[in-house]
Amino acid sequence: MTTFVLDCSDCVGHETPECDDCVVRYLVERDEERRVTLDGDELRAVQVMSEAGLVPTVRHLRAVS
């Protein structure tokens, strides 16, 4: 099963205005680790909810090191 780890600390939008409207930030404000791990089905569910306007989009873009 594929998993996606979305970690605010490695996102190019971290602490920018883009960060304020990201579903990852919405989720991690409840988690002090500041990262979210989603499997493929969960990521698709978030995308469907986002398309319906129920949650913000995933704006996470991993910084290239």
C-alpha positions in Angstrom: 0.0 0.0 0.0 1.3 3.4 -0.9 1.5 6.0 1.8 2.0 9.8 1.6 3.8 11.6 4.4 3.0 15.3 4.3 5.4 17.2 6.7 5.1 20.9 7.1 8.8 21.3 7.8 9.8 20.1 4.3 7.1 22.1 2.4 8.1 25.0 0.2 5.0 26.8 1.3 5.7 26.4 5.1 4.8 29.6 7.0 3.6 31.5 3.8 0.1 32.7 3.0 -0.4 29.4 1.1 0.1 27.5 4.4 -3.0 29.1 5.9 -5.3 27.5 3.3 -3.8 24.0 3.3 -5.7 20.9 4.5 -2.4 19.6 6.0 -2.2 22.6 8.3 -5.8 22.2 9.2 -5.1 18.6 10.2 -1.7 19.1 11.9 -2.9 21.9 14.2 -4.3 19.0 16.2 -1.0 17.1 16.1 2.2 18.4 17.6 4.3 16.3 15.2 3.2 18.6 12.3 2.9 15.9 9.8 0.2 13.7 8.3 0.5 10.2 6.9 -2.3 9.3 4.4 -2.7 6.1 2.5 -3.9 6.3 -1.2 -7.6 5.9 -0.3 -7.4 8.6 2.4 -5.6 11.0 0.0 -8.3 10.4 -2.6 -11.0 11.1 0.0 -9.4 14.4 0.9 -9.2 15.3 -2.8 -12.9 14.5 -3.3 -13.8 16.6 -0.2 -11.7 19.4 -1.4 -13.3 19.4 -4.9 -16.7 19.6 -3.1 -15.5 22.6 -1.1 -15.7 20.8 2.2 -12.0 21.1 3.1 -9.0 23.2 1.8 -6.8 21.6 -0.8 -3.5 19.9 -0.2 -1.0 22.6 -1.1 2.1 20.6 0.2 5.0 20.7 -2.2 8.2 19.0 -0.9 11.2 21.2 -1.0 14.0 19.8 -3.2 17.3 19.5 -1.2 
